[in-house]
Amino acid sequence: MALDTAKKSEIIKEFSRGENDTGSPEVQVALITNRITYLTEHLKTNKKDHSSRLGLLKLVGQRKRLLRYLKSKDFDRYTQIIKILELRG
């Protein structure tokens, strides 16, 4: 299931840096994290859904690449997004 429009716009509003910002790394990481948590819950009940498991692994890799990019460009924003989304530790 994809994100509904209200939830997606709420996430974009929370993590955007400007008024029309939908593509910054922070917004992308937040949206991907939301999809990852949904797929994780889905796979707890549907253990044999291997295609969703593959999609989950691809999303985790994409989020990892975005976080690596953000860490190299602006370490302060990286630490802030990690803290807000509670990704480490």
C-alpha positions, -999 to +999 in steps of 0.1 A: +000+000+000+013+034-009+012+064+014-020+083+013-018+119+001-025+134+036+002+114+053+027+121+026+020+159+026+023+159+064+058+142+062+069+166+035+057+196+055+075+184+086+109+177+069+110+203+041+134+231+042+113+255+021+078+260+008+080+239-023+107+215-012+098+179-019+131+165-031+156+174-004+175+144+011+157+149+044+123+146+028+133+116+008+148+098+038+116+105+059+093+092+031+114+061+026+116+055+064+078+056+065+076+030+037+102+008+054+082+007+087+050-002+068+067-030+049+083-043+081+049-046+097+035-062+065+063-088+065+057-098+101+023-111+091+031-122+056+063-142+060+063-157+025+059-124+006+094-125-010+087-097-036+079-073-008+110-084+011+131-076-020+114-042-023+122-036+014+158-044+009+160-020-020+144+008+000+169+002+029+198+005+004+183+037-011+179+053+023+215+043+032+228+060+000+208+091+007+221+093+043+257+088+032+253+117+007+237+139+034+265+130+058+292+140+033+274+173+024+261+186+057+269+167+088+246+188+110+215+181+090+225+144+089+227+142+127+194+161+130+175+137+107+190+107+124+179+120+158+143+129+146+137+096+129+155+076+156+175+055+131+206+048+150+212+035+185 
